Amino acid sequence: MDEEMMYEMRIPAGITERIMIEVINEFGLELKNTDEGPVLLGKKEDLEKAQDHIVKALNQRLKELEKR
């Protein structure tokens, strides 16, 4: 009963492979394919950290594209 609950987080559109590899490796997550599409599987805290990382990476990419 000491096992932590695992959660799923849907992957938002526009996520690159590089970002996916970063969050999977950095936060110890797993990639799982479901009928609704791929999801990240992990502890709630790790998924929250991954979500923050993804948002920051997407915002940075948007800023880069705005400069063009």
Buried (B, 14 or more C-beta within 10 A) or exposed (E): EEEEEBBBBEBEEEBEEEBBEBBBEEBEBEEEEEEEEBBBBBBEEBBBBBBEBBEEBBEEEEEEEEEE
